[in-house]
Amino acid sequence: MTAPVGNGSVRRRVVVRGTVQGVGFRPFVHRLATDLALAGFVSNTANGVLIEVEGLPDGVERLCDRLAAEPPPLAAVTGVEVEDLPVTGADDTFTIRSTDRSPGRTLLPPDTATCDACLRELADPEDRRHRHPFITCTHCGPRFTIATGLPYDRAVTTMDGFPMCSACAREYGDPGDRRFHAQPVACPDCGPLLRLEPAPGSGVRAARDGDALTLARALLAGGRIVAVKGLGGYHLACDATDARAVDTLRARKERGGKPFAVMCADTDAVRRVALPSAAELAAVTGPRRPIVLMRRRGADEPLAPGVCPGSPHLGVMLPYTPLHTLLFGLPGDPPGPRVLVMTSGNRSGEPIVTDDEEALTRLAGLADAWLAHDRPIASPCDDSLLRVRSDGTEQVLRRSRGYVPRPLRLPVPVRPSLAVGGDLKNALCVGEGDLAWFGPHIGDMGELATLEAAGRADAHMRHLTGVAPEVVAADRHPGYHSARWARLQAAHMGLRSPVFVQHHHAHIASAMAEHGLDGTEPVIGVAFDGTGYGDDGTVWGGEFLLAGYGGYRRLAHLTPAPLPGGDAGVANPCRLALARLWAAGVRWEPDLPCVAACEADELALLERQLTRDVACAATSSMGRLFDAVSSLVGICHRAEYEAQAALELEASATTAWDADDEAYAFGVAGGLCDPAPVLRALVAGLRAGTPVPVLAARFHRGVARAVAEQCRHVREDAGPRTVALSGGVFANALLEEECARLLAADGFTVLRHGEVPPNDGGLALGQLMVAAHRRTKE
């Protein structure tokens, strides 16, 4: 169609900002303009999408209105700027121009699960992409994990090495096609290829393409373990209903008792292993496809006992790539497992494996075969994890695939900055102006491989966002690997020494930033976690702060107790329980479970250690108190993975939550929350034969009531009516929801984390905000 020119026409330049590249935005604009008989062009630029449009005023107005109101499914429009131009009358058609590669910034979408249209084609024998494991279009597929630069175009993705065949090129160049400028577009004739590589001595044969998938499914059905290359790295997979296979994977990975997540073939399979709510189903079937924590089905579920021993919850996800869908099989395929254990392809403590050659060595001894392909992964990206609250809101516990690199809008502009997070659950964050970008989940920074992964993630995020840091922020803990790494990064970039931010201040600042607080008014920050370096050199973790971005004051905290053996003692909740009893003046009687869990020589050694104050750091950690109570009531004495004791205590409390509303009271006075009365009540309850789940529930309620009482005291003294709940302890659903309920009932505004993890995975955002404020003041 041609556009009218001459009298009556107008011309406008429109700049659309946000996540508008790699989402089919240009063909969307082309269709709009053509339907409205407008002339002009649309182009990707480094700052978004540029449109010049000419035609009758009504048509131009309607196009501008619909840009933000009806964008493509994966787009997120953050701004539309319109400028009037002189009418040219020169163009009579609307065209799509090639990408402008001038410097600037645009926003790249996260990876997205396969859309319904592609799934239909995948299963259609008449479609030329029938069974193609890399089927995708502008509405789905990889983005972040294949992008090597911006503006987003095929030349700056790992698809650059796959020249399009003529059929794909026609689709790619047809503005009316769903795959118009879909950068990962490919087909069986020109796309990446699958291969199955056997482990030496496994007895497995090599295979390629469709045969590789068929053989991989058969291996899984036969109880073998297969390393599967996904979007952001390798998984280790096995049949979740095969006890021997699950136990073998657990032993090979030295996993201890830590639960595995599972991938179900479809929602019917989900319902056979879990009892999902409607909100949980919506989360697990959404385009981000995270792992969602759900209540297990229980006695009639088909899962092997070793999948998640002792846990009432199960991490569940659905296939999010065509390869995963094919791994479960299409109708008519030989039957295979309908529920797979899908755990990260790594060794304990190391980052997820992405490189094919590295996978063959680092996963040697773990897998019986590798189902790989030749499309490189530009950036590792582990699965995201979330839980859904009873009110239907979501709390992200690991922010990675499906979320990264979507930016967060900041309430206060920041200088170009890099925040490196903490040592556990590490995730970096870069920011500039009013935007911040989290990098993918990296893991624990104690391993050389993890530090190297952090370096790659830092470089990749800065390259994608264009942020050139002028400030580096890190945790104040002098022994943190992340803090040492931050110094090296700052020196490498020619910057001043990093800004070191107190751990719990960063937690509260993170919650404030997520909720858009500009920091002009302080909040009451309740920061509960396992470990954080305190101003007095002790281990903090049960803190009540009066906090803003510019500073904080410690108003109250959990009464400290010795932490025998420091961090090494965390693996022994029974010792934490004994230390707490010792601090509370409660005798170690043999009838107490935590006493009975220790041999006589261990008890004697611990008593000497506590009496002489040898290798005992003082801690106000609420996380350690949960560990101690878990052992005291007989649930977990030796932890095989992080937070095991606290998680099992919560699980026990859940079973009695609705049957009992009593709470054990803390001593709350003088800026201290003293757990000694609670410990004595628990001991009395044990001796009275009170069921353990009831004891656990009363402890949880006691903590929540102490939080509410302490916040009331703070409000009386300082006046804030907003409370921010942050720190890893608030991943505990019972505690978080009960605290929020009590505080809201008392008139407080309660800030809880949503998209930003409450644990150390969200720490970098708070560091970024505090550091930016501090350097601005210098």
Stockholm file with secondary structure:
# STOCKHOLM 1.0

chainA/1-778         MTAPVGNGSVRRRVVVRGTVQGVGFRPFVHRLATDLALAGFVSNTANGVLIEVEGLPDGVERLCDRLAAEPPPLAAVTGVEVEDLPVTGADDTFTIRSTDRSPGRTLLPPDTATCDACLRELADPEDRRHRHPFITCTHCGPRFTIATGLPYDRAVTTMDGFPMCSACAREYGDPGDRRFHAQPVACPDCGPLLRLEPAPGSGVRAARDGDALTLARALLAGGRIVAVKGLGGYHLACDATDARAVDTLRARKERGGKPFAVMCADTDAVRRVALPSAAELAAVTGPRRPIVLMRRRGADEPLAPGVCPGSPHLGVMLPYTPLHTLLFGLPGDPPGPRVLVMTSGNRSGEPIVTDDEEALTRLAGLADAWLAHDRPIASPCDDSLLRVRSDGTEQVLRRSRGYVPRPLRLPVPVRPSLAVGGDLKNALCVGEGDLAWFGPHIGDMGELATLEAAGRADAHMRHLTGVAPEVVAADRHPGYHSARWARLQAAHMGLRSPVFVQHHHAHIASAMAEHGLDGTEPVIGVAFDGTGYGDDGTVWGGEFLLAGYGGYRRLAHLTPAPLPGGDAGVANPCRLALARLWAAGVRWEPDLPCVAACEADELALLERQLTRDVACAATSSMGRLFDAVSSLVGICHRAEYEAQAALELEASATTAWDADDEAYAFGVAGGLCDPAPVLRALVAGLRAGTPVPVLAARFHRGVARAVAEQCRHVREDAGPRTVALSGGVFANALLEEECARLLAADGFTVLRHGEVPPNDGGLALGQLMVAAHRRTKE
#=GR chainA/1-778 SS CCCCCSTTCEEEEEEEEEECSSSSHHHHHHHHHHHTTCEEEEEEETTEEEEEEEECHHHHHHHHHHHHHSCCTTCEEEEEEEEEECCCCCCCSEEECCCCCCSCCCCCCCCBCCCHHHHHHHTCTTSTTTTCTTCCCTTSBCSTTTBCSSSCCGGGBTTTTSCCCHHHHHHHHCTTSTTTTCTTCCCTTTSCCEEEEECTTSCCCCEEHHHHHHHHHHHHHTTCCEEEECSSSEEEEEETTCHHHHHHHHHHTTCTTCCCCEEESSHHHHHHHBCCCHHHHHHHHSTTCCEEEEEBCCTTCCCCTTSSTTCSEEEEECCCSHHHHHHHCCTTSCCCCSEEEEEESSCTTSCCCCCHHHHHHHTTTTCSEEEEESCCCSSCCCCCEEEECTTSCEEEEECCTTTTTCCEEEEEEEEEEEECCCSSSBCCEEEEEEEEEECCCCBCTTSHHHHHHHHHHHHHHHHHHCCCCSEEEEESCTTCHHHHHHHHHHHHTTCCCCEEECHHHHHHHHHHHHTTCCSSSCEEEEEEEEEEECTTSSEEEEEEEEEETTEEEEEEEECCEEEETGGGGGGCHHHHHHHHHHHHTCCCCTTSHHHHTSCHHHHHHHHHHHHHTCSEEEECCHHHHHHHHHHHTTSCSSCSSTTHHHHHHHHHHHHHGGGCCCCCCCEEETTEEECHHHHHHHHHHHHTTCCHHHHHHHHHHHHHHHHHHHHHHHHHHHCCCEEEEESGGGGCHHHHHHHHHHHHHTTCEEECCSSSCSSGGGHHHHHHHHHHHHHHHC
#=GC SS_cons         CCCCCSTTCEEEEEEEEEECSSSSHHHHHHHHHHHTTCEEEEEEETTEEEEEEEECHHHHHHHHHHHHHSCCTTCEEEEEEEEEECCCCCCCSEEECCCCCCSCCCCCCCCBCCCHHHHHHHTCTTSTTTTCTTCCCTTSBCSTTTBCSSSCCGGGBTTTTSCCCHHHHHHHHCTTSTTTTCTTCCCTTTSCCEEEEECTTSCCCCEEHHHHHHHHHHHHHTTCCEEEECSSSEEEEEETTCHHHHHHHHHHTTCTTCCCCEEESSHHHHHHHBCCCHHHHHHHHSTTCCEEEEEBCCTTCCCCTTSSTTCSEEEEECCCSHHHHHHHCCTTSCCCCSEEEEEESSCTTSCCCCCHHHHHHHTTTTCSEEEEESCCCSSCCCCCEEEECTTSCEEEEECCTTTTTCCEEEEEEEEEEEECCCSSSBCCEEEEEEEEEECCCCBCTTSHHHHHHHHHHHHHHHHHHCCCCSEEEEESCTTCHHHHHHHHHHHHTTCCCCEEECHHHHHHHHHHHHTTCCSSSCEEEEEEEEEEECTTSSEEEEEEEEEETTEEEEEEEECCEEEETGGGGGGCHHHHHHHHHHHHTCCCCTTSHHHHTSCHHHHHHHHHHHHHTCSEEEECCHHHHHHHHHHHTTSCSSCSSTTHHHHHHHHHHHHHGGGCCCCCCCEEETTEEECHHHHHHHHHHHHTTCCHHHHHHHHHHHHHHHHHHHHHHHHHHHCCCEEEEESGGGGCHHHHHHHHHHHHHTTCEEECCSSSCSSGGGHHHHHHHHHHHHHHHC
//
